[in-house]
Amino acid sequence: MAPATVPVAAPAPGGSDRRRWIALVVVCMAMLMNALDGSIVNVALPSIQKDLDFTQSGLTWVVDAYLISFGSFLLLAGRLGDLVGRKKVFLAGVLLFTVASVLCAVSPDQGTLIAARFAQGLGGAVSSSVIIAIIVTEFPDPAERARAMSAYILVTVGGGSLGLLAGGVLTQAVSWHWIFLINLPIGILTFVLGILLIEENAGLGLGRGVDVTGSLLVTGALLVGIYGIVTAATHGWASAHTVGPGAVAVVLLVMFFVVEARRSNPIMPLRILRIRSLIGSSVVRGCLFIGMQVLFFFGALYLQQIRGYSPLRTGLAFLPTTIVVAALSMGVVSRLLLRFGPLPIVVPGLLAALAGLLMLARADEHTSYATGLLPPLVILAVGIACATVPLLSLAMAEVPAADAGLASGIVNVSIWLSSSVGLAVVSSVAASRTKGLVQDGHSAVSAVVSGYQLGYLIGAGCVAVGLLTVLTVLLGPARAVATAMSSPAGAGAPASEPAPADTVAT
């Protein structure tokens, strides 16, 4: 394998530092809307159920419709950004997300809300799929890129806990409609500023047409597979509703790879799967995000069901996590990354996340927030901040500039799939543990807490797998990237040449 180089492009003609940093704020605003939406809706579900007369099973589709569309179109949207221009794709996604948010807010019935949520997820997928690629293009210098990635991570991680807080405030102070209407001013501002400030990449063009077959196969595989995942909680993992879509997804995915290997204009050139830094980092980030999902999911349930916290108080309980991530992301981690390279930052970060989850696994119904919950939340936040920024930089370090949108889609899909599948499996195992203990005569509270504890242990195990992946797969790429970052040429090397779309690297 050739030595890694950090892809760097010369500043765009007429570009300015001020424009690029404001453009970063713009794409982060779009990411904030997506991150908030991942948790803000959960707090409002009881109010939505009451107003629109949802059954319990029907209510899950308010969440599932968004998850299915969001996860299914990330890869295709990312590649379209490479082909037709990332600015166009980004703006289209922001516009669709904003319009769909308004439709969600004014939905008079269940069907309209579910359809609007599907459209909202599609808009979120289209906009967020190219954000990493836009950052890579706008910030070619390693030092600036590290700071820009830190801001992106801050919004991605902090948005989840802020969503819990915002959802509690809006639902209690006004109504559930406002959790969607809040996106209207943000979306309009993001769209207008995006037109003015984000510079368009040339794009590979559609001269040889679009790989329609490959696009349909990969999107269909994700759509069917994700449907099976999100409905597994209702029907069970052994149900035909879960196994059937899973089998169809596997068949479609195999057909996709067969087709792509023979295409002259593939939607996903298979050479990109041979970039160790991209695939390895995506696996590690997926493992870490499973731990994060376990934290927020079981943490929110524990605080509300076991400790009796209100939704607002639950959001406040997670606020220290956001504050710590913000404090470290605003320059500290990026400076450490440039000085020491990815490896000395990622490994301690994963160890801290592992330690935090193991500490939370000891919490019971009597654990004090100040002494038993706050310390592991802070430790976890340190680990998340220290691991995610270097991993994201490492993921994009060897990607050709022309494939940045596709790579961005791969990074996002890997996180989404691992988080969704991981949380579904962990919650299922935890529920089985709780059910078994209740049948054995344990109290309901102690049984539920025991299930949560097992969930944290499994989350810690996933982070440990990520750590093992770093130490076995990413050692070489991480050292090469560290060398490239520290060398004088690292900040001024020309951009990586785009690999031809009709070749497969060997």
N, C-alpha and C positions, 0 to 999 in steps of 0.2 A: 504493500500500500504506500502510495506516495505521501511525503510529509504533508501534514495539514496546513492549510493556509486560511486565514480569515478573509472571506470575500469582502473586498472594499471597493467602493466606487468613487469616482471623482465627484465632487459636489456638482449638482445640477447648475447649468448656466443661470445666472440671475438669482440663485438660491441664497438665502441668508440664514445666519444662525437663529435670528429671532423668528423667522418664518418657520423653520424646522421645529423649534421647541414649542411654538404655539400649535403647529400641526400635530405634535405629540399629544398635547392636551386634548385636541379634537378627537383623535382615535381612542384616547383613554376615556373620554366621555362616552363614546359608543360602547366601549367595553364595560364601563360602569353600569350602563343600562342593562346589559346582558347579565352581569354579575349580580346586580340587585334583584333582577327578576328570578334568579335561581332560588332565592330564599324568601323574598318579600311576599310572594303569593301564598306560601305555606301558612303564614300567620293569619291570613285573611280567609282561609278555606271555610271555617265554621260560619262566618258571616255570609259568604257566597252561597253555601249550602242552604242556609235559612231563607235568603232572599229569592233564590231561583228554584227552590224545592228539589234540590239534587238528592238522589239516594246516595248511600255511602259508596257503592260501587261506581255510580255515575260521576261522583265528585272526583275520583282519581283521574278522570280524563281531563280535568282542568289542568292538571300537572302533566299527564302522560302525552297529551296532544303536543305540548311544547317540546317535551323531551324527544319525542319521536322525530319531529321535523327538524329540530336543531341538530341532532346527531347525524341524521341521514344525509344532509346536504353540505356538510363541512368540507369534505374532500373535493367534491365537484366544484363548489364555489371557489375554493382556493386555487384550483387549476384554471378556472375561467379568468381569475385575476391575472395569471401569467399570460393568458392568450389575448384577452381584450383590454386589459388595463386594470390595475388594482383600485385606482381611484373610482372608476366607473362602478365596479362591483361593490366597493365599500359604500358609496353614496346610495346605490340601489337598495342595499341591505338596510341602511339607516332609515331610508324613506319608508320601506315596507314595514319595518319594526314599529316606527312611529304611528303610521296609519292604523296598523293592527292593534296597537295599544289603545288608541281611541275607540276602535270598534269593541275591544274588550270592555272598556269602561261603560259604554252605552248599551251593551248587550241586553236585550229584553228577555231572553230565554236561554235555556241550556245549550241548544244546538248552535246558536250564534256565538256564544262565548267559546265553545270548544273549537269551532272553525276559526275564530279570530285568534285563539291561542296557537293553533297550528300555523297560521300565517305569521304570527309573532315569532315563533320558533324559527321559521324559514328566514325571516328577515334578520334575526340574530345570528343565524349560521352564516348567511351571506356576508354580513358586515364583519363579524369577528374572524372569519376564515382568512382574511388578508391583512389583519392588523399587524401581525408579527412581520410579514413580508414588507409592509410599508415602513415599519421601524427600521428594518435591516437596510432598506433602500435609502431612507432619509438620513441615517446615521452610519456612514461607512467607517468612521474612526472608531477603533476599539474602545477607547475611553468614553466617548460620547454614547456609543451603543450600549455599553454596560449601564450607564446612568439611565438611558431611555428604557432599557429592559427592566430596571429596578422600578421605575414608575409604573410600567405595565403590570408587573407582578403585584405591586401595592394595590392597584385597582382590582385586579383579579381576585386576590385573596381577601382584601378588606371589604370588597363589595358584598361578599356572602354574609359576614357578620353585621354589616351596616344594613343589609336588607331585612334582617330580623328586627333590628331597632326601628327602621323606617316603617316596616309593616305594622308593628305594634302601635306606633304613634299615629299613623294615618287611619288605621282601622278603628282605634279607640276614639280619636279626636274628630274624625269626619265620617268616612264610610269606606268600604272596600273599593269603591269605584276609583278612588284617588290613588291607589297603588298602581293603577294603569295610567291615569291622567298625568301623573308626575313625569311620565316619559315625554309628554307633548312638548313642553318648552325645551327640555334637554335635546330632544330629537331635532327640533327645528333649528336650534342654535348649532348643533353638530353638523347638520346638513349644509347650512349656509356657510359656516366657516370651512367645512371640508371642500366646498367648491372653490373657495378663495385661496386656501393655504396648502392643500395637499397637491404635490406635483405628480403627474401621471407617468408611469413607466411606459416604454414604447410598446411592450407586449409582443409576443411571438407572432400574433396575427392568426387569421383564420383562412389563410390562402389555400391550405391543403384540406380545408374543411374541419369539422369537429368529429371526434371519435364518438359518434352517437351510441354505437353498440356498447363500448366500454363504459360510457357515462351511465347508460341505463342499467347495466349489470352491477356496477359498484354502488350506485345509489339504491337500486332495488335490494341488493344484499344488505346494505346498512338499514334500509327502511324496514324490511321484514325481520331482520335479526334484532333490531332495537325494539320493535313491537313485541317480540317474544320476551325480551328482557324486562320491559316495563310492566308487562301483564303477568309476569311470573309470580309477583307478590299476591295477586288475586287468585290465579288458577293453580299455582304450585309448579315446581320445577319439573316434575314428572308428567305433568298434564300434556295432552296433545296440543293445547293452545300454546305451550312453550316449546316442546320438542319439535313440533311440526314447522313453525317458522324458523327455528334454529337450523333444522336440516335443509330447508329451502335456501337459507342464507349461505350455508356452506357450499351448496351446489352452485349458486350464483357467483360466489367468490372464486371458486375454482375455474368456472367458465370465464370470469373476468381476467384472471391471470393468463389463461390460455390465449384469449383474444389479444391481450396487450402485448404478449411476446411476439405476435405476428404482425402487429400494426406498424405502419410507417409514421402514423401521427397519433400515438397513444395518448389517452387522457392522463395516464400515469406511467411515464417511462420507468421501466423496472430497474434501471440503473440506480434510481434514488434509494431503493431498498438496500443497496450495498454500501451506503454511507454509514459506517459504524457509529459515528458520533451522533447522527440524527436518530437512528433506530434505538441505539443503546440509551441515549438520554430520554427518549420518549418512553421507553420501558420504565426507567427509574422514576421519571415524573409521574407516570401512571401509578406506580406503587406508592409514592408519596401522597398523591391525591386521594388514594383509597383511605389512607390514614387520616387525611383532612376531612373527608366525607364522614368517616366514623366519628371524628371529634364533634362536628357540628350536628350530625343526626342524633347520636346517642346523648350528646351533651344537652341538646335542647329538650329531648324527651325526659332525661333525668331531672333537669331543673324544674320542668313544668309538672311532670307526673309524680315524681318522688318528693321533690322539695316544695311544690306548690307555687312556683314562680309564675307571675303573669308573663304574657308575651313581651311586654315592654321591659320588664325586669330581666328576662332571659337575654334580650338583646344587649342590655347594659352589662350583663355578666360576661359576654364575649367581647366587649369593647376593648379590654386590655390587650387581647390578641391583635386586634387591628392597630392599636397604638404602637405596639412593639414592632410589628411588621413595617409600619410606616416609618418609625424612627430608624430602623436598620436599612430600609430600602432607599431612603432619601440620601444616598451617597455613601454610607458606610460600607455596605456589601460590594458596591461597584468599585470602590477604591481598593478593598481587599482583593477583589478579583483581578484587577490590573496589576497589583503588586505580587501576588502569590500564584495566580493562575486558578483554574477551576477546582482542581483536586483538593488542595488544603482547605477549601471553603465548603465544598460539597460533603466531604466525609464527616467533619464535625457537625454540619447541619443535620445530616441524616441520623447521626448518633443522638443529637439533642431531640429530634422528633421521636425517635424510638424511646428514649428515656421518658419523655412527656406522656406518651401513650401508656407505657408501663405503670407510671405513677397514677394515671387516671383509672387504670384497671383495679386499683386498690380502694377506690371510693365506694362507700356504702351509703345507706340512708341517713347516717349520722355525721358524715364528713362535713367539716366546716369549709365554707367557700374560701375564706381568707387564708387558711393554713393548708387545706387539702386540695382545693381546686385551682386557685389562682396561680400557685407556683408552677404546676404542670402546664397550665395554659400559656404562661409566659415562656417557659422552656420550649414548648411546642412552637410558639411564634418565632422564637429565635431560630429554631431549626428550619422552619418553613422559609423564612427570609434568606437564610444562609444557603439553602440548597436550591431553591427554585431559580434564582437569578443566574447563577453559574450554569445550571443545567440548560436553561433556555438559550444562553449564549453559546454553549457547547453544541446544542442541537443544530443551530444554524451556521456553525463555523465553517463547515466544508461544503455547504450547499451552493451549487452554481446559481448565479444571480437570476437566471431565467427560470429556475425552478423554485424560487423562494416562496411563491404563493402555494404551490403544491406541498412543499415542506411544512409551511405554516398549517395547512389543512391536516397533514399527517400528525403533527404535534397536537393539534386540538382534538382530532378524532381519538388518538390514543388516550388522552386524558379523559375524554368523555366516556369512552367505552369502558376503560378500566374502573373509573369512578362508579359508573352505573352498574356494571356487572359485579364489581367488588362489594358495593354497598348492598345490592340485592342479595348476594350470597351471605354476607356477614349478618344482615338483619334476619335472614331466614334461619341461620344457625343459632343466632341469639334467641329468636322466638322459640325454636325447638328446645333449647336449654331451659327457658322459662316454663314452657308447657310441661316438660318432664319433671321439673322440681315441684310444680304445683300438684301434679299427679302423685308425687311421692309424699305429699303432706306438708310441704314448706308453705309459708305465708306468701301471699301474692306479691307483697312488696319486696321481700327478700329474693323471691324467684325472678322478678323483673330486674332487680339490681344485679343479680348474678348473670343474667343474660347480657346486660350492658357491659359488665366486666369482661365476659368472654369476647364480646365484640371489640373492645379495646385491645385485647390480647391478639386477636386476629389482625387488627389494623397494624399493631406493632410488628407482627410477623411479616406483613406485606412490606413495611418500610425496611425490615431486615433483608428481604429479598432484593430490594432496590440497592441497598448498600453493597450486597454481594455482587450485584451486576456492575456497579461502579468499579469495584476492585478487580473484576475479572475481564470485563469487556471494554471499559472506558479508560483504562490506565494509559494506553498508548495515545489515543486521540486527545486526551486531556493534557498530556505532557506536550504534545505537538502544538496545541492551541496556546498553551502557556508560553512556549517559546516564540510563537508568532506574535503574541500580544506584547512581549517584552522587547522584541527586536525593533530597531528603528524603522525597518521596512514595513513592520506590521501596520503602521498608521498611514502609510502612503502607497502601499502596493496597489496595482491596478485591480479592477474587479475580476473575479473568476469568470472565465469565458463560459457562456452557456453551452452545455453539451447539446449536440444535435438531437432533435426530438425523435429521429428515426433510428437511433443507435442504442444499444444496450451495453453498458460498461462491462468489461471482463476483468 
